Amino acid sequence: MRALIIGAGIGGPAAAVALQRAGIEPIICEARAATASSTGLFLGLGINGMHVLRELGLLDEVLSRGAVPTPWLEFFSATGRRLGAVPMGRLDERTPSVTLTRSALQEALVEAARDRGITIHHGRRFVEYREATNGVVARFEDGGEIEADLLVAADGIHSAVRRAAFPDAPAPSYAGLLNLGGFVRDSGLPPTPDAMRMVWGWRAFFGYTVQENGEAWWFANVGEARAPRRGELEAVSTEEWRRRLLALFADDAPFIARLIEATPEITATSIHDLPSLPAWHRGRVVLMGDAAHAVSPSSGQGASLALEDAIVLAKCLRDVTPVESALARYEALRRPRAERIVADGRRRGTYKALRSRAAVRLRDLVMPLALRVFANGQRLAWIHDYRVRWDEPVTGRAA
């Protein structure tokens, strides 16, 4: 069997490795050129996603790419008061959850796929597909075509494959937030060992971590009622973003302004998630990762969910026949969990852009109790303790 995977981000290469292990020949087509840099800043990799990487023999390679141990999220108010901490868990005693750049994770997975002999075509932009006998034929912008037994959409929240397979599916939903951030090589700030620190500012939300060498990674979530038009954010210069952010954080801890001022390049994206789709598969076409269930970064689970999809899809195709039944089983196993995490991520985002000081003070008053009661290890176990074991067959129970 041959599987054509559209997208070489995080889910695509991971799915290719898992499918190959299941005895399926994967081919990846990526719209961007091989020299194009990865978009995005950095991300949290949950222990549920790390478990998938370990099952596929990829974890050590990923962790060697500058992963920063972050088993805790610490929360602070605009006045600097510590509100509490949320455990992100440990895979084992020596392996906590980590934060790493999106480009590092993507490059590690792409190289792992290549090392296993998996073909990756760059500069191949998917346009449409047509059904064939026991398969599909995908057509690309350059006029070329590839026939395969299965078409896997791993091409992100604005998936071209999803639009082709489900033209009436809901569009991504804007969450009312912008995500901005950057890197500061020598921040002058003390390290934040084992933690990503979060500050609920008066007007916006700020997160950062500082490594032992002084390098700081930071992001800001800013409320913006109107969804930006395509290309609008990219047209704003770093200096303009700097001016806007300094105004937003003017009344917060001074170190935030220092980080913003010291950042050579500030990037900005709008935050979207994906409402429930009518289906994740049609015929021999299947959606995974953000193409199926894009989540807000507030969930901290986007990459981990894509990795979970990859291994579950491969197991279903290994253990269930025919292909259409395998895809139905994959969707049944993955949809409830993924959609619950999408909803959870959107709820978390609503606290980040309050519009009055009274609302901020009320949030800061109740948040210590809320974090202890609703964000402790036991309450978050349904997210972090999810496990998919390669050697266990797919049955009527959850993978």
N, C-alpha and C positions, 0 to 999 in steps of 0.2 A: 504494500500500500504506500502511496505517496501523498504527503500532506504539504500543501503550499501555505506558508505562513506569511501574512502581510504585516510587516512591522518588526523592526529590530531594536526595540527599546528595551524594556525589562522582561515583559511577559513573553515576547516572541522567541528570543534565544533560549529562555528557560524551557518553554514548551518544546522547542526543537530538540534540546538535550533529552527531555523526558520521553518524547515520542520516539526518538532513535532507540532509547533504552527499551521501549516497548515493541521494537521490531518494525517500526514505521520509518520510511525514508522522508526526512523533512527537507524542505527548501524554503529559505527566507528571502523575501523581496522587501527592500526598504526604499522609500521615496527619496530620502536624503542621500547626498553623495557620501562616499566613504570618508572624506576629509571633513565633513560637517561636524561641528561640535554639538554635544548634547545640550538640550535646553534644560532649564531648571537649576536650582541651587543645590540643596542637600535634602536628605529625607531620613526619617527614622525607619529602621528595619526591625520589625517586631520579632520576638522569639518564635512566633508561629511561622513567619517567613524564613527565618534562619533554619528552622527545622527542615523545611522543604529543601533548602540549599544543601543541608547535610545529607539528606536522603539521596540527593542527586550527585553527591560527591563534589559540590561546588563551594562549600562554605569557606574552607581555608583560603582559597584563591580570593574570594570576596573580602574576607577580613584583612587580607594582606594589603588592601588598596587604601590604606589610611583611615580605616574605620575607627570612630571615636566611641569608647564605651559610654553609654548613657542609660544606665538602669533606672534612673529617676528623672522625673520632671518636677522641678521646684517652682512654686508659684509665689509671686510677690505683688503687693498693691502698688499704686502710683506713689505712695509715700515711702515705699521701701519695706513695709511690714511683710514678713513671711507669712503666707496664708496656708501653706501646706505643701505636701509632696505626693506625687502619684507614682507608684511602682510600675516600671515597664517590664520587669521580670528578667530571668536568666535562663538560658538554655540548659546550662549546668553550672556547677560551682565556679568554673573558670571562664564562662562565656556569657556575659551580659548582653542585653540588647544594645544596638549600636546606632550611631548616626554616621552617614557617609555621603559624599557628593553623589548626585545622580549620575554624573558622567563616569565616576569610578565604578559604580555598580553596573552600569550599562556596558562599559568597556570590558569588565571582567567576564560578563555573561557572553558577549559577542566573541571574545577570544576563546572562551571555553567551547563554544559551538564550533568555531573554526578548528580548534585543536582536535576535535572529534570527527573532522572531515565533513562537516555540514556546510553545504553551499549557501553563501549569502550574496545576493545580488543587490548592489547599491545603485541609486539613481533610477530605480524602476517604480514609477508611481502608478498605483492601481487605479483603473478607471471603471471597469464594470466586469461582470462575469455572465456566462450563460451555462445552463445545465447541459451536461453530456451524459452518455450512457454510463451509469454507475460513477459519475464524477462531475467535475466542473471544469470550465475553461476560463481562465482569468485573462483579461486584456489590459495592457498597460499604455501609458501616455505615449511611449515611443512606438506604438503600433504592434509590439510583440505580444505573443500569447504563451501561456503555460497551462498545460492540462494536468490535473491532479485528481486523486480520489476524494480529497477533502480540502476545503478552503477554510483556514483559521484566521479570524480577524483579531489581530493584536496591534491594531493601528490607532489606538488611543481614543480619547473622548470624542473627537470629531471624525470618527471612523468612516472612511469612504466605503468600506465593505458593508458596514451596518446600513448606510444610506442606500446602497444597491440592493441589499437583501430585504430591508424593512423600510421602504420609502415613506411610510406613514408613521413610523415610530416617533415618540416624543424627542424633541431636541434637547440638548444639555440645558440644565437650568442654572441660571446665574444666582450665586449665593449672597450677593450684596457686599462682597469683600474683594479687595485687591490684595495680592501677596507681593511684597517687595523684599529685597534683601541683597546681601553681598558678603564679601570676605575682606578682612583686615589682617594683613600679614603680621604686623607687630602692634598689637592693640594697647599694650601697656597695662592691661587689666590682669588681675590675679586669675589663675586657672579655676575652672569650675569642674573639679574631678567628679566623674560618674554622674553628671547631671546636665540636662538642658534646662536653663532658667527661663521662666516666662514672667513677663511683667504686664499686668493689666493697667495700662496707663489711663490718664484722664480722657484721652480722645482716641486712642488706638492701642493695639496689642503688640508687644515686642517679645521676641524670643532670641536667646543667644547661648553659645557655648564657647569657652575659651580653653585652648589646649595648653599643655605644659610649655610649649615654645612661644606662647603669647598670641598665636594666631586665633582670631575670633571669627566665628560664623554667625550671622544674624539674619533675622527676618522680621518683617512687620506686617500685620494685617490691619488694613485701613478700610473703614466703611465707605462705600460708594453706591448710592442708590441706583444710578443708571448703569446698565451694562455697557462697557466700552465697545466701540465698533472695532471690527477687525483691523489690526495695524495701528490703532490709536495709541496704545500704550508704548509700542516700540518707537513711536515718533517723538516721545518725550525724552529729553536729554537727562543724563545723570545729574547735572547741576540743577535742573528744574525739580527732579524728584527730591534731591537733597533739600532744596528750599522748602518744599511742601512738608517733608517729614520733620524737619527742624521745627516748623511751626506747630505741627501736631504734637510733638513730644517736648515742647518748650517748658511745660510745667512738671515734667517727670524727672527721674534721676538723671543727673548731668552726664553720666557715662554713656547714656543712650545717644545724646547729641554728639559726643566725642567719636563714637563708633561711626555714626552716619557721616560726620565730617571727614573721617579718615578713609572712607571707602572709595576706591578708585572707580568702580563701576557698580551702579545700582540697577538691578533688573526688576521688571514688574510684569506680573501676569494677573488675569482675572480668575477668580475661583468659581468653578462650576462643578456641579455633580449631575448625575444622570438618574432621572426618575425611573420607576419600574417599567421595563420594556414588555411588550406583549409576548415575546419569546426570545430566547438566546440562540436558537438554531432554526434553520429552514433547509430541508433537503440535506445536501452535503456541505452546508455552510454553517459555521459555529462562531460565536463571539466569546471573547475572553478579556480579562483585565478591564481597563477603562472603557473599552469598546462595549462592554456589557453592563458595567456597574461603576462608573467613575465616582470616586468618593472625594469629599473635601479633604485638603491637607490636615484639617483639624482632627481627623480621625487617626492620623499617623499610620494608616493601614493600606494605602494605595499599592505600594510595591509588594507587600506581603500577600495581599489578596490575589494579585496577578500571579505570584509564585504558587499559591495554593491552586489556582485555576489550572496552571500548567501541569502539575503532577496529577490532579484528579482527572483532567481530560485524557492524559496519556493512559492512566490506569483503566478508565472506562473503555477506551478503544482497544486496549489489550484484552479485557476480560468480557466484554459484552458484544454480541453480534445480533443483527447486522449493524452497520455504521450508524444508521438513523436511530436505532435503539440505544447505542452507546452515547450518542449526543443527547438524547432525551434523559438518560440516566445522569449524565454530567450536569445538565441543567437542574435536575431535581435535587442533586446533592449540593450544588453551589448556590442556587438562587436565594434561599431563605437566609442564609448566613450573610451573604454579600449585601442584600438589601437592608438587613438590620444594621449593618455597619455604616451603610450610606446614610440612613436616617440618624444614627448616632452622631456621625460626623457633622451633619447639618445642625443638629441641636447644639453641639459644642460651639459652633461658629456664631450662634446668636448672642453669646455673651461677650463677644470681642469688640463690638462697636456700639456701645450704649451711647445715647444722645444727650444725657443730662448728668450733671454731677451728683444729683440725688440718686439716680439709678446706679451710678458707679459706687457711691458710698453704701447703698443697700447691698449690692453684689459683694463688695468686700467684707461686709458684715456677716453675710450668710455663707460665704465661700469656705471658710475653714471647716465648718461643720459639714457642708456638702461634700467637700473633698474626702473627709474622713469616712463618711457614710456611703457615698455613692461611687467613689473612685479608689477604693482600696483594692488590694490584691485579689480578694475573694470576689468582689463585684466585677472585676475585669478579667477573671479567669476564662470566661466564655470566649473572649477574644484571643488572649495570649496562649492559652493551653490547648488550642486546637491542633491536632496532629493528624497527618496523613502518612501512613507507613507504606512504603513501596511494595513490600512483600505480602501485604494483606490483600486478598482478592476483593474486588468490588462485588458487593452483595446487595441485598435489600436494605441494609443498614447504611448509616452515614459513613463516608470514606474516612 
